[in-house]
Amino acid sequence: MVESAGLNTKVRRSDIRFVPVPAVETAAKMGNPQVANLILLGAYMRTCEAVSPQLVDAELDKMLVGKAKALALNKEAFHKGWELGAD
């Protein structure tokens, strides 16, 4: 799982799974480059099938109590990453 900005996406190895994600570009389009990490997390979770998105949503709910704007942005970023991980 790597940020794809400025990355040469030609992979020569066949023993790894290479997943480029445009997290910085996606976060910038959302208006906040700081959420690129949540985009990458979402893509990773989807690609690896590590946990359900509902579990991450529940943890974000706990972490961002009383911060509705930040909560909405973080959930949106995570779910955008989740969508990108499906590609």
mmCIF file as gemmi writes it, N, C-alpha and C atoms, coordinates in Angstrom:
data_model
loop_
_atom_site.group_PDB
_atom_site.id
_atom_site.type_symbol
_atom_site.label_atom_id
_atom_site.label_alt_id
_atom_site.label_comp_id
_atom_site.label_asym_id
_atom_site.label_entity_id
_atom_site.label_seq_id
_atom_site.pdbx_PDB_ins_code
_atom_site.Cartn_x
_atom_site.Cartn_y
_atom_site.Cartn_z
_atom_site.occupancy
_atom_site.B_iso_or_equiv
_atom_site.pdbx_formal_charge
_atom_site.auth_seq_id
_atom_site.auth_asym_id
_atom_site.pdbx_PDB_model_num
ATOM 1 N N . MET Axp A 1 ? 0.863 -1.156 0 1 0 ? 1 A 1
ATOM 2 C CA . MET Axp A 1 ? 0 0 0 1 0 ? 1 A 1
ATOM 3 C C . MET Axp A 1 ? 0.913 1.222 0 1 0 ? 1 A 1
ATOM 4 N N . VAL Axp A 2 ? 0.83 2.025 -1.045 1 0 ? 2 A 1
ATOM 5 C CA . VAL Axp A 2 ? 1.681 3.211 -1.144 1 0 ? 2 A 1
ATOM 6 C C . VAL Axp A 2 ? 0.901 4.391 -1.702 1 0 ? 2 A 1
ATOM 7 N N . GLU Axp A 3 ? 1.344 5.566 -1.321 1 0 ? 3 A 1
ATOM 8 C CA . GLU Axp A 3 ? 0.822 6.799 -1.906 1 0 ? 3 A 1
ATOM 9 C C . GLU Axp A 3 ? 1.299 6.847 -3.345 1 0 ? 3 A 1
ATOM 10 N N . SER Axp A 4 ? 0.419 7.138 -4.271 1 0 ? 4 A 1
ATOM 11 C CA . SER Axp A 4 ? 0.773 7.078 -5.683 1 0 ? 4 A 1
ATOM 12 C C . SER Axp A 4 ? 1.286 8.392 -6.266 1 0 ? 4 A 1
ATOM 13 N N . ALA Axp A 5 ? 1.224 9.485 -5.529 1 0 ? 5 A 1
ATOM 14 C CA . ALA Axp A 5 ? 1.669 10.781 -6.052 1 0 ? 5 A 1
ATOM 15 C C . ALA Axp A 5 ? 3.145 10.738 -6.42 1 0 ? 5 A 1
ATOM 16 N N . GLY Axp A 6 ? 3.429 10.988 -7.692 1 0 ? 6 A 1
ATOM 17 C CA . GLY Axp A 6 ? 4.804 11.031 -8.168 1 0 ? 6 A 1
ATOM 18 C C . GLY Axp A 6 ? 5.499 9.684 -8.185 1 0 ? 6 A 1
ATOM 19 N N . LEU Axp A 7 ? 4.751 8.631 -8.152 1 0 ? 7 A 1
ATOM 20 C CA . LEU Axp A 7 ? 5.316 7.293 -8.043 1 0 ? 7 A 1
ATOM 21 C C . LEU Axp A 7 ? 5.376 6.619 -9.403 1 0 ? 7 A 1
ATOM 22 N N . ASN Axp A 8 ? 6.49 5.96 -9.666 1 0 ? 8 A 1
ATOM 23 C CA . ASN Axp A 8 ? 6.601 5.118 -10.847 1 0 ? 8 A 1
ATOM 24 C C . ASN Axp A 8 ? 5.907 3.809 -10.506 1 0 ? 8 A 1
ATOM 25 N N . THR Axp A 9 ? 4.802 3.53 -11.146 1 0 ? 9 A 1
ATOM 26 C CA . THR Axp A 9 ? 3.993 2.379 -10.757 1 0 ? 9 A 1
ATOM 27 C C . THR Axp A 9 ? 4.402 1.074 -11.423 1 0 ? 9 A 1
ATOM 28 N N . LYS Axp A 10 ? 5.516 1.06 -12.119 1 0 ? 10 A 1
ATOM 29 C CA . LYS Axp A 10 ? 5.981 -0.196 -12.707 1 0 ? 10 A 1
ATOM 30 C C . LYS Axp A 10 ? 6.667 -1.021 -11.62 1 0 ? 10 A 1
ATOM 31 N N . VAL Axp A 11 ? 6.129 -2.181 -11.37 1 0 ? 11 A 1
ATOM 32 C CA . VAL Axp A 11 ? 6.658 -3.057 -10.342 1 0 ? 11 A 1
ATOM 33 C C . VAL Axp A 11 ? 7.335 -4.235 -11.024 1 0 ? 11 A 1
ATOM 34 N N . ARG Axp A 12 ? 8.539 -4.505 -10.614 1 0 ? 12 A 1
ATOM 35 C CA . ARG Axp A 12 ? 9.298 -5.587 -11.23 1 0 ? 12 A 1
ATOM 36 C C . ARG Axp A 12 ? 9.205 -6.892 -10.449 1 0 ? 12 A 1
ATOM 37 N N . ARG Axp A 13 ? 8.792 -6.803 -9.218 1 0 ? 13 A 1
ATOM 38 C CA . ARG Axp A 13 ? 8.709 -8.005 -8.387 1 0 ? 13 A 1
ATOM 39 C C . ARG Axp A 13 ? 7.358 -8.666 -8.554 1 0 ? 13 A 1
ATOM 40 N N . SER Axp A 14 ? 7.359 -9.989 -8.501 1 0 ? 14 A 1
ATOM 41 C CA . SER Axp A 14 ? 6.107 -10.727 -8.613 1 0 ? 14 A 1
ATOM 42 C C . SER Axp A 14 ? 5.7 -11.363 -7.278 1 0 ? 14 A 1
ATOM 43 N N . ASP Axp A 15 ? 6.525 -11.184 -6.255 1 0 ? 15 A 1
ATOM 44 C CA . ASP Axp A 15 ? 6.248 -11.814 -4.962 1 0 ? 15 A 1
ATOM 45 C C . ASP Axp A 15 ? 5.557 -10.887 -3.969 1 0 ? 15 A 1
ATOM 46 N N . ILE Axp A 16 ? 5.142 -9.711 -4.444 1 0 ? 16 A 1
ATOM 47 C CA . ILE Axp A 16 ? 4.449 -8.763 -3.576 1 0 ? 16 A 1
ATOM 48 C C . ILE Axp A 16 ? 3.19 -8.259 -4.27 1 0 ? 16 A 1
ATOM 49 N N . ARG Axp A 17 ? 2.289 -7.751 -3.481 1 0 ? 17 A 1
ATOM 50 C CA . ARG Axp A 17 ? 1.099 -7.105 -4.035 1 0 ? 17 A 1
ATOM 51 C C . ARG Axp A 17 ? 1.312 -5.612 -3.893 1 0 ? 17 A 1
ATOM 52 N N . PHE Axp A 18 ? 1.313 -4.908 -4.983 1 0 ? 18 A 1
ATOM 53 C CA . PHE Axp A 18 ? 1.58 -3.473 -5.023 1 0 ? 18 A 1
ATOM 54 C C . PHE Axp A 18 ? 0.264 -2.742 -5.232 1 0 ? 18 A 1
ATOM 55 N N . VAL Axp A 19 ? -0.117 -1.907 -4.263 1 0 ? 19 A 1
ATOM 56 C CA . VAL Axp A 19 ? -1.399 -1.201 -4.342 1 0 ? 19 A 1
ATOM 57 C C . VAL Axp A 19 ? -1.156 0.301 -4.222 1 0 ? 19 A 1
ATOM 58 N N . PRO Axp A 20 ? -1.108 1.023 -5.353 1 0 ? 20 A 1
ATOM 59 C CA . PRO Axp A 20 ? -0.953 2.478 -5.304 1 0 ? 20 A 1
ATOM 60 C C . PRO Axp A 20 ? -2.303 3.14 -5.003 1 0 ? 20 A 1
ATOM 61 N N . VAL Axp A 21 ? -2.289 4.122 -4.121 1 0 ? 21 A 1
ATOM 62 C CA . VAL Axp A 21 ? -3.515 4.813 -3.712 1 0 ? 21 A 1
ATOM 63 C C . VAL Axp A 21 ? -3.277 6.324 -3.817 1 0 ? 21 A 1
ATOM 64 N N . PRO Axp A 22 ? -4.144 7.051 -4.523 1 0 ? 22 A 1
ATOM 65 C CA . PRO Axp A 22 ? -3.989 8.499 -4.638 1 0 ? 22 A 1
ATOM 66 C C . PRO Axp A 22 ? -4.548 9.232 -3.405 1 0 ? 22 A 1
ATOM 67 N N . ALA Axp A 23 ? -3.981 8.949 -2.256 1 0 ? 23 A 1
ATOM 68 C CA . ALA Axp A 23 ? -4.514 9.485 -0.996 1 0 ? 23 A 1
ATOM 69 C C . ALA Axp A 23 ? -4.342 11.001 -0.889 1 0 ? 23 A 1
ATOM 70 N N . VAL Axp A 24 ? -3.184 11.514 -1.236 1 0 ? 24 A 1
ATOM 71 C CA . VAL Axp A 24 ? -2.938 12.958 -1.122 1 0 ? 24 A 1
ATOM 72 C C . VAL Axp A 24 ? -3.855 13.724 -2.068 1 0 ? 24 A 1
ATOM 73 N N . GLU Axp A 25 ? -3.971 13.246 -3.296 1 0 ? 25 A 1
ATOM 74 C CA . GLU Axp A 25 ? -4.843 13.897 -4.279 1 0 ? 25 A 1
ATOM 75 C C . GLU Axp A 25 ? -6.302 13.856 -3.821 1 0 ? 25 A 1
ATOM 76 N N . THR Axp A 26 ? -6.734 12.721 -3.318 1 0 ? 26 A 1
ATOM 77 C CA . THR Axp A 26 ? -8.116 12.566 -2.853 1 0 ? 26 A 1
ATOM 78 C C . THR Axp A 26 ? -8.387 13.471 -1.66 1 0 ? 26 A 1
ATOM 79 N N . ALA Axp A 27 ? -7.442 13.51 -0.727 1 0 ? 27 A 1
ATOM 80 C CA . ALA Axp A 27 ? -7.6 14.371 0.45 1 0 ? 27 A 1
ATOM 81 C C . ALA Axp A 27 ? -7.641 15.843 0.058 1 0 ? 27 A 1
ATOM 82 N N . ALA Axp A 28 ? -6.812 16.228 -0.895 1 0 ? 28 A 1
ATOM 83 C CA . ALA Axp A 28 ? -6.81 17.623 -1.358 1 0 ? 28 A 1
ATOM 84 C C . ALA Axp A 28 ? -8.158 17.978 -1.985 1 0 ? 28 A 1
ATOM 85 N N . LYS Axp A 29 ? -8.73 17.054 -2.749 1 0 ? 29 A 1
ATOM 86 C CA . LYS Axp A 29 ? -10.046 17.293 -3.344 1 0 ? 29 A 1
ATOM 87 C C . LYS Axp A 29 ? -11.122 17.421 -2.273 1 0 ? 29 A 1
ATOM 88 N N . MET Axp A 30 ? -10.903 16.755 -1.142 1 0 ? 30 A 1
ATOM 89 C CA . MET Axp A 30 ? -11.847 16.849 -0.032 1 0 ? 30 A 1
ATOM 90 C C . MET Axp A 30 ? -11.66 18.151 0.75 1 0 ? 30 A 1
ATOM 91 N N . GLY Axp A 31 ? -10.562 18.857 0.474 1 0 ? 31 A 1
ATOM 92 C CA . GLY Axp A 31 ? -10.317 20.124 1.143 1 0 ? 31 A 1
ATOM 93 C C . GLY Axp A 31 ? -9.452 20.032 2.381 1 0 ? 31 A 1
ATOM 94 N N . ASN Axp A 32 ? -8.899 18.86 2.681 1 0 ? 32 A 1
ATOM 95 C CA . ASN Axp A 32 ? -8.07 18.716 3.871 1 0 ? 32 A 1
ATOM 96 C C . ASN Axp A 32 ? -7.015 17.623 3.652 1 0 ? 32 A 1
ATOM 97 N N . PRO Axp A 33 ? -5.782 18.023 3.311 1 0 ? 33 A 1
ATOM 98 C CA . PRO Axp A 33 ? -4.743 17.03 3.054 1 0 ? 33 A 1
ATOM 99 C C . PRO Axp A 33 ? -4.38 16.171 4.263 1 0 ? 33 A 1
ATOM 100 N N . GLN Axp A 34 ? -4.792 16.58 5.444 1 0 ? 34 A 1
ATOM 101 C CA . GLN Axp A 34 ? -4.468 15.818 6.652 1 0 ? 34 A 1
ATOM 102 C C . GLN Axp A 34 ? -5.195 14.48 6.737 1 0 ? 34 A 1
ATOM 103 N N . VAL Axp A 35 ? -6.234 14.295 5.951 1 0 ? 35 A 1
ATOM 104 C CA . VAL Axp A 35 ? -6.972 13.037 6.028 1 0 ? 35 A 1
ATOM 105 C C . VAL Axp A 35 ? -6.437 11.97 5.068 1 0 ? 35 A 1
ATOM 106 N N . ALA Axp A 36 ? -5.314 12.241 4.428 1 0 ? 36 A 1
ATOM 107 C CA . ALA Axp A 36 ? -4.712 11.256 3.523 1 0 ? 36 A 1
ATOM 108 C C . ALA Axp A 36 ? -4.413 9.951 4.269 1 0 ? 36 A 1
ATOM 109 N N . ASN Axp A 37 ? -4.041 10.075 5.532 1 0 ? 37 A 1
ATOM 110 C CA . ASN Axp A 37 ? -3.737 8.861 6.309 1 0 ? 37 A 1
ATOM 111 C C . ASN Axp A 37 ? -4.972 7.965 6.471 1 0 ? 37 A 1
ATOM 112 N N . LEU Axp A 38 ? -6.133 8.568 6.652 1 0 ? 38 A 1
ATOM 113 C CA . LEU Axp A 38 ? -7.356 7.773 6.779 1 0 ? 38 A 1
ATOM 114 C C . LEU Axp A 38 ? -7.766 7.164 5.444 1 0 ? 38 A 1
ATOM 115 N N . ILE Axp A 39 ? -7.449 7.835 4.357 1 0 ? 39 A 1
ATOM 116 C CA . ILE Axp A 39 ? -7.709 7.274 3.034 1 0 ? 39 A 1
ATOM 117 C C . ILE Axp A 39 ? -6.847 6.031 2.836 1 0 ? 39 A 1
ATOM 118 N N . LEU Axp A 40 ? -5.579 6.141 3.193 1 0 ? 40 A 1
ATOM 119 C CA . LEU Axp A 40 ? -4.684 4.988 3.1 1 0 ? 40 A 1
ATOM 120 C C . LEU Axp A 40 ? -5.133 3.861 4.033 1 0 ? 40 A 1
ATOM 121 N N . LEU Axp A 41 ? -5.581 4.214 5.225 1 0 ? 41 A 1
ATOM 122 C CA . LEU Axp A 41 ? -6.068 3.2 6.162 1 0 ? 41 A 1
ATOM 123 C C . LEU Axp A 41 ? -7.27 2.466 5.578 1 0 ? 41 A 1
ATOM 124 N N . GLY Axp A 42 ? -8.207 3.214 5.018 1 0 ? 42 A 1
ATOM 125 C CA . GLY Axp A 42 ? -9.385 2.597 4.42 1 0 ? 42 A 1
ATOM 126 C C . GLY Axp A 42 ? -9.025 1.655 3.284 1 0 ? 42 A 1
ATOM 127 N N . ALA Axp A 43 ? -8.109 2.092 2.425 1 0 ? 43 A 1
ATOM 128 C CA . ALA Axp A 43 ? -7.682 1.245 1.312 1 0 ? 43 A 1
ATOM 129 C C . ALA Axp A 43 ? -6.989 -0.014 1.827 1 0 ? 43 A 1
ATOM 130 N N . TYR Axp A 44 ? -6.164 0.15 2.856 1 0 ? 44 A 1
ATOM 131 C CA . TYR Axp A 44 ? -5.471 -1.001 3.437 1 0 ? 44 A 1
ATOM 132 C C . TYR Axp A 44 ? -6.465 -1.991 4.039 1 0 ? 44 A 1
ATOM 133 N N . MET Axp A 45 ? -7.402 -1.471 4.819 1 0 ? 45 A 1
ATOM 134 C CA . MET Axp A 45 ? -8.384 -2.341 5.47 1 0 ? 45 A 1
ATOM 135 C C . MET Axp A 45 ? -9.213 -3.107 4.441 1 0 ? 45 A 1
ATOM 136 N N . ARG Axp A 46 ? -9.564 -2.452 3.349 1 0 ? 46 A 1
ATOM 137 C CA . ARG Axp A 46 ? -10.356 -3.122 2.302 1 0 ? 46 A 1
ATOM 138 C C . ARG Axp A 46 ? -9.517 -4.17 1.584 1 0 ? 46 A 1
ATOM 139 N N . THR Axp A 47 ? -8.297 -3.815 1.251 1 0 ? 47 A 1
ATOM 140 C CA . THR Axp A 47 ? -7.419 -4.718 0.509 1 0 ? 47 A 1
ATOM 141 C C . THR Axp A 47 ? -7.065 -5.954 1.322 1 0 ? 47 A 1
ATOM 142 N N . CYS Axp A 48 ? -6.777 -5.755 2.593 1 0 ? 48 A 1
ATOM 143 C CA . CYS Axp A 48 ? -6.347 -6.87 3.452 1 0 ? 48 A 1
ATOM 144 C C . CYS Axp A 48 ? -7.495 -7.553 4.172 1 0 ? 48 A 1
ATOM 145 N N . GLU Axp A 49 ? -8.678 -6.978 4.078 1 0 ? 49 A 1
ATOM 146 C CA . GLU Axp A 49 ? -9.846 -7.502 4.785 1 0 ? 49 A 1
ATOM 147 C C . GLU Axp A 49 ? -9.547 -7.681 6.271 1 0 ? 49 A 1
ATOM 148 N N . ALA Axp A 50 ? -8.871 -6.67 6.843 1 0 ? 50 A 1
ATOM 149 C CA . ALA Axp A 50 ? -8.424 -6.739 8.231 1 0 ? 50 A 1
ATOM 150 C C . ALA Axp A 50 ? -9.586 -6.64 9.227 1 0 ? 50 A 1
ATOM 151 N N . VAL Axp A 51 ? -10.423 -5.635 9.079 1 0 ? 51 A 1
ATOM 152 C CA . VAL Axp A 51 ? -11.585 -5.445 9.954 1 0 ? 51 A 1
ATOM 153 C C . VAL Axp A 51 ? -12.711 -4.84 9.132 1 0 ? 51 A 1
ATOM 154 N N . SER Axp A 52 ? -13.892 -4.831 9.699 1 0 ? 52 A 1
ATOM 155 C CA . SER Axp A 52 ? -15.034 -4.255 8.985 1 0 ? 52 A 1
ATOM 156 C C . SER Axp A 52 ? -14.982 -2.729 9.079 1 0 ? 52 A 1
ATOM 157 N N . PRO Axp A 53 ? -15.558 -2.049 8.095 1 0 ? 53 A 1
ATOM 158 C CA . PRO Axp A 53 ? -15.59 -0.582 8.167 1 0 ? 53 A 1
ATOM 159 C C . PRO Axp A 53 ? -16.441 -0.098 9.343 1 0 ? 53 A 1
ATOM 160 N N . GLN Axp A 54 ? -17.397 -0.894 9.766 1 0 ? 54 A 1
ATOM 161 C CA . GLN Axp A 54 ? -18.229 -0.507 10.905 1 0 ? 54 A 1
ATOM 162 C C . GLN Axp A 54 ? -17.402 -0.416 12.183 1 0 ? 54 A 1
ATOM 163 N N . LEU Axp A 55 ? -16.424 -1.282 12.326 1 0 ? 55 A 1
ATOM 164 C CA . LEU Axp A 55 ? -15.553 -1.236 13.5 1 0 ? 55 A 1
ATOM 165 C C . LEU Axp A 55 ? -14.735 0.048 13.521 1 0 ? 55 A 1
ATOM 166 N N . VAL Axp A 56 ? -14.212 0.439 12.37 1 0 ? 56 A 1
ATOM 167 C CA . VAL Axp A 56 ? -13.443 1.691 12.293 1 0 ? 56 A 1
ATOM 168 C C . VAL Axp A 56 ? -14.369 2.879 12.563 1 0 ? 56 A 1
ATOM 169 N N . ASP Axp A 57 ? -15.561 2.857 11.996 1 0 ? 57 A 1
ATOM 170 C CA . ASP Axp A 57 ? -16.532 3.925 12.262 1 0 ? 57 A 1
ATOM 171 C C . ASP Axp A 57 ? -16.816 4.049 13.759 1 0 ? 57 A 1
ATOM 172 N N . ALA Axp A 58 ? -16.986 2.928 14.429 1 0 ? 58 A 1
ATOM 173 C CA . ALA Axp A 58 ? -17.273 2.939 15.871 1 0 ? 58 A 1
ATOM 174 C C . ALA Axp A 58 ? -16.098 3.533 16.651 1 0 ? 58 A 1
ATOM 175 N N . GLU Axp A 59 ? -14.879 3.207 16.25 1 0 ? 59 A 1
ATOM 176 C CA . GLU Axp A 59 ? -13.706 3.762 16.933 1 0 ? 59 A 1
ATOM 177 C C . GLU Axp A 59 ? -13.585 5.26 16.683 1 0 ? 59 A 1
ATOM 178 N N . LEU Axp A 60 ? -13.881 5.695 15.465 1 0 ? 60 A 1
ATOM 179 C CA . LEU Axp A 60 ? -13.87 7.132 15.177 1 0 ? 60 A 1
ATOM 180 C C . LEU Axp A 60 ? -14.929 7.85 16.01 1 0 ? 60 A 1
ATOM 181 N N . ASP Axp A 61 ? -16.099 7.223 16.165 1 0 ? 61 A 1
ATOM 182 C CA . ASP Axp A 61 ? -17.159 7.794 17.006 1 0 ? 61 A 1
ATOM 183 C C . ASP Axp A 61 ? -16.651 8.023 18.42 1 0 ? 61 A 1
ATOM 184 N N . LYS Axp A 62 ? -15.901 7.062 18.953 1 0 ? 62 A 1
ATOM 185 C CA . LYS Axp A 62 ? -15.367 7.172 20.32 1 0 ? 62 A 1
ATOM 186 C C . LYS Axp A 62 ? -14.298 8.256 20.42 1 0 ? 62 A 1
ATOM 187 N N . MET Axp A 63 ? -13.453 8.329 19.408 1 0 ? 63 A 1
ATOM 188 C CA . MET Axp A 63 ? -12.322 9.26 19.443 1 0 ? 63 A 1
ATOM 189 C C . MET Axp A 63 ? -12.741 10.713 19.228 1 0 ? 63 A 1
ATOM 190 N N . LEU Axp A 64 ? -13.79 10.926 18.473 1 0 ? 64 A 1
ATOM 191 C CA . LEU Axp A 64 ? -14.16 12.281 18.082 1 0 ? 64 A 1
ATOM 192 C C . LEU Axp A 64 ? -15.516 12.704 18.637 1 0 ? 64 A 1
ATOM 193 N N . VAL Axp A 65 ? -15.788 12.325 19.872 1 0 ? 65 A 1
ATOM 194 C CA . VAL Axp A 65 ? -17.04 12.699 20.542 1 0 ? 65 A 1
ATOM 195 C C . VAL Axp A 65 ? -17.117 14.228 20.618 1 0 ? 65 A 1
ATOM 196 N N . GLY Axp A 66 ? -18.246 14.762 20.208 1 0 ? 66 A 1
ATOM 197 C CA . GLY Axp A 66 ? -18.461 16.206 20.287 1 0 ? 66 A 1
ATOM 198 C C . GLY Axp A 66 ? -17.78 16.999 19.191 1 0 ? 66 A 1
ATOM 199 N N . LYS Axp A 67 ? -17.194 16.32 18.224 1 0 ? 67 A 1
ATOM 200 C CA . LYS Axp A 67 ? -16.495 16.991 17.121 1 0 ? 67 A 1
ATOM 201 C C . LYS Axp A 67 ? -17.129 16.529 15.807 1 0 ? 67 A 1
ATOM 202 N N . ALA Axp A 68 ? -18.347 16.95 15.6 1 0 ? 68 A 1
ATOM 203 C CA . ALA Axp A 68 ? -19.148 16.448 14.484 1 0 ? 68 A 1
ATOM 204 C C . ALA Axp A 68 ? -18.498 16.696 13.133 1 0 ? 68 A 1
ATOM 205 N N . LYS Axp A 69 ? -17.929 17.875 12.933 1 0 ? 69 A 1
ATOM 206 C CA . LYS Axp A 69 ? -17.324 18.2 11.645 1 0 ? 69 A 1
ATOM 207 C C . LYS Axp A 69 ? -16.108 17.302 11.375 1 0 ? 69 A 1
ATOM 208 N N . ALA Axp A 70 ? -15.255 17.148 12.363 1 0 ? 70 A 1
ATOM 209 C CA . ALA Axp A 70 ? -14.064 16.297 12.222 1 0 ? 70 A 1
ATOM 210 C C . ALA Axp A 70 ? -14.473 14.842 12.033 1 0 ? 70 A 1
ATOM 211 N N . LEU Axp A 71 ? -15.486 14.409 12.749 1 0 ? 71 A 1
ATOM 212 C CA . LEU Axp A 71 ? -15.968 13.027 12.641 1 0 ? 71 A 1
ATOM 213 C C . LEU Axp A 71 ? -16.457 12.748 11.226 1 0 ? 71 A 1
ATOM 214 N N . ALA Axp A 72 ? -17.258 13.65 10.69 1 0 ? 72 A 1
ATOM 215 C CA . ALA Axp A 72 ? -17.794 13.456 9.341 1 0 ? 72 A 1
ATOM 216 C C . ALA Axp A 72 ? -16.67 13.414 8.304 1 0 ? 72 A 1
ATOM 217 N N . LEU Axp A 73 ? -15.707 14.306 8.43 1 0 ? 73 A 1
ATOM 218 C CA . LEU Axp A 73 ? -14.589 14.344 7.491 1 0 ? 73 A 1
ATOM 219 C C . LEU Axp A 73 ? -13.747 13.079 7.569 1 0 ? 73 A 1
ATOM 220 N N . ASN Axp A 74 ? -13.462 12.633 8.77 1 0 ? 74 A 1
ATOM 221 C CA . ASN Axp A 74 ? -12.645 11.435 8.947 1 0 ? 74 A 1
ATOM 222 C C . ASN Axp A 74 ? -13.354 10.191 8.428 1 0 ? 74 A 1
ATOM 223 N N . LYS Axp A 75 ? -14.637 10.079 8.68 1 0 ? 75 A 1
ATOM 224 C CA . LYS Axp A 75 ? -15.391 8.933 8.168 1 0 ? 75 A 1
ATOM 225 C C . LYS Axp A 75 ? -15.464 8.967 6.638 1 0 ? 75 A 1
ATOM 226 N N . GLU Axp A 76 ? -15.683 10.148 6.093 1 0 ? 76 A 1
ATOM 227 C CA . GLU Axp A 76 ? -15.729 10.275 4.637 1 0 ? 76 A 1
ATOM 228 C C . GLU Axp A 76 ? -14.393 9.851 4.023 1 0 ? 76 A 1
ATOM 229 N N . ALA Axp A 77 ? -13.289 10.29 4.62 1 0 ? 77 A 1
ATOM 230 C CA . ALA Axp A 77 ? -11.963 9.942 4.114 1 0 ? 77 A 1
ATOM 231 C C . ALA Axp A 77 ? -11.728 8.438 4.203 1 0 ? 77 A 1
ATOM 232 N N . PHE Axp A 78 ? -12.065 7.848 5.334 1 0 ? 78 A 1
ATOM 233 C CA . PHE Axp A 78 ? -11.887 6.405 5.491 1 0 ? 78 A 1
ATOM 234 C C . PHE Axp A 78 ? -12.679 5.643 4.441 1 0 ? 78 A 1
ATOM 235 N N . HIS Axp A 79 ? -13.923 6.037 4.204 1 0 ? 79 A 1
ATOM 236 C CA . HIS Axp A 79 ? -14.777 5.332 3.252 1 0 ? 79 A 1
ATOM 237 C C . HIS Axp A 79 ? -14.339 5.562 1.804 1 0 ? 79 A 1
ATOM 238 N N . LYS Axp A 80 ? -13.771 6.718 1.511 1 0 ? 80 A 1
ATOM 239 C CA . LYS Axp A 80 ? -13.199 6.932 0.179 1 0 ? 80 A 1
ATOM 240 C C . LYS Axp A 80 ? -12.033 5.986 -0.025 1 0 ? 80 A 1
ATOM 241 N N . GLY Axp A 81 ? -11.199 5.843 1.008 1 0 ? 81 A 1
ATOM 242 C CA . GLY Axp A 81 ? -10.098 4.889 0.94 1 0 ? 81 A 1
ATOM 243 C C . GLY Axp A 81 ? -10.596 3.472 0.772 1 0 ? 81 A 1
ATOM 244 N N . TRP Axp A 82 ? -11.659 3.139 1.484 1 0 ? 82 A 1
ATOM 245 C CA . TRP Axp A 82 ? -12.258 1.799 1.385 1 0 ? 82 A 1
ATOM 246 C C . TRP Axp A 82 ? -12.659 1.525 -0.063 1 0 ? 82 A 1
ATOM 247 N N . GLU Axp A 83 ? -13.261 2.524 -0.713 1 0 ? 83 A 1
ATOM 248 C CA . GLU Axp A 83 ? -13.648 2.386 -2.121 1 0 ? 83 A 1
ATOM 249 C C . GLU Axp A 83 ? -12.422 2.199 -3.006 1 0 ? 83 A 1
ATOM 250 N N . LEU Axp A 84 ? -11.373 2.951 -2.74 1 0 ? 84 A 1
ATOM 251 C CA . LEU Axp A 84 ? -10.154 2.86 -3.544 1 0 ? 84 A 1
ATOM 252 C C . LEU Axp A 84 ? -9.461 1.507 -3.362 1 0 ? 84 A 1
ATOM 253 N N . GLY Axp A 85 ? -9.599 0.914 -2.207 1 0 ? 85 A 1
ATOM 254 C CA . GLY Axp A 85 ? -8.995 -0.389 -1.951 1 0 ? 85 A 1
ATOM 255 C C . GLY Axp A 85 ? -9.649 -1.51 -2.722 1 0 ? 85 A 1
ATOM 256 N N . ALA Axp A 86 ? -10.827 -1.26 -3.258 1 0 ? 86 A 1
ATOM 257 C CA . ALA Axp A 86 ? -11.535 -2.29 -4.022 1 0 ? 86 A 1
ATOM 258 C C . ALA Axp A 86 ? -11.003 -2.423 -5.433 1 0 ? 86 A 1
ATOM 259 N N . ASP Axp A 87 ? -10.255 -1.429 -5.895 1 0 ? 87 A 1
ATOM 260 C CA . ASP Axp A 87 ? -9.762 -1.449 -7.285 1 0 ? 87 A 1
ATOM 261 C C . ASP Axp A 87 ? -8.665 -2.453 -7.521 1 0 ? 87 A 1
